[in-house]
Amino acid sequence: MNLGIRRKLRKWLLQGSNVYCPCCNKHAATFLPFGKQVRFNALCPFCGSLERHRLLWLFLFSREKKLINNGAKLLHVAPERVFFKKFRREKQIEYFPVDKFTPGHHYPRGTQEMDILNISYQDNFFDSILCSHVLEHVDNDMQAMKELYRVLKPAGWAILQSPIDYSKPDTFEDSSITAPEEREKYFGQYDHVRFYGRDYPQRLMQAGFKVESIDFGNTFSNEEHKQFGLDRNDGIIYFCTK
């Protein structure tokens, strides 16, 4: 897309107010299509947020502000840029963004390199944890879940989100599937190693967490779903406590 077309598209988007992104506080004519299986009204043209980011943002900041307490230590695994910018400015929390770096992938400056299979913090260290769309990439997800549980303080909370096929009762994984095209076929993406089913909260509980499946998406009207660009089929927040 050439520069002239991009400018015209941006001007048109700015002139509209049909949708609103809570992550960047901007209105637009529409959110952009996104994904190999194209989802319409999905991608914010300004900050790049997707449906899941806006849902979590609304949960954390618009309706659940009590979650972010003064002095809290927050572990953020694979920090999304829209959240990273927000938390870096929050003076009331101690922010710990971490990720296992991979070649060619750019992470927000200030992110600490760390493997969640071996988190280099002591037991009961963090008041809260955010880990979204990470566990489906990890070979030993149970070890990762146990590590997240280990470093969470008693009475602390963790929001652990993953893609889930709600039509399937059980998680599907097969370590013999290694080719990128096969992983995309069976797990939905070339770098995924499993596709979680409805047993996802039970797997989290096996690691020690108490899990509340909050159907937060259904607290919004149809009009709000369109306005915020939310996914009607992916509105559950997995709220875990220790």
Sequence and secondary structure as in RCSB ss.txt:
>XXXX:A:sequence
MNLGIRRKLRKWLLQGSNVYCPCCNKHAATFLPFGKQVRFNALCPFCGSLERHRLLWLFLFSREKKLINNGAKLL
HVAPERVFFKKFRREKQIEYFPVDKFTPGHHYPRGTQEMDILNISYQDNFFDSILCSHVLEHVDNDMQAMKELYR
VLKPAGWAILQSPIDYSKPDTFEDSSITAPEEREKYFGQYDHVRFYGRDYPQRLMQAGFKVESIDFGNTFSNEEH
KQFGLDRNDGIIYFCTK
>XXXX:A:secstr
  HHHHHHHHHHHHH  SEEETTTTEEES  EEETTTTEEEEE TTT   HHHHHHHIIIIIS GGGS TTEEEE
EES  HHHHHHHHH TTEEEEEEE   TT    TT EE  TTS  S TT EEEEEEES GGG TTHHHHHHHHHH
HEEEEEEEEEE  B TT SS EE TT  SHHHHHHHHSSTT  EEB TTHHHHHHHTT EEEEEEGGGGS HHHH
HHHT  TT  EEEEEE 
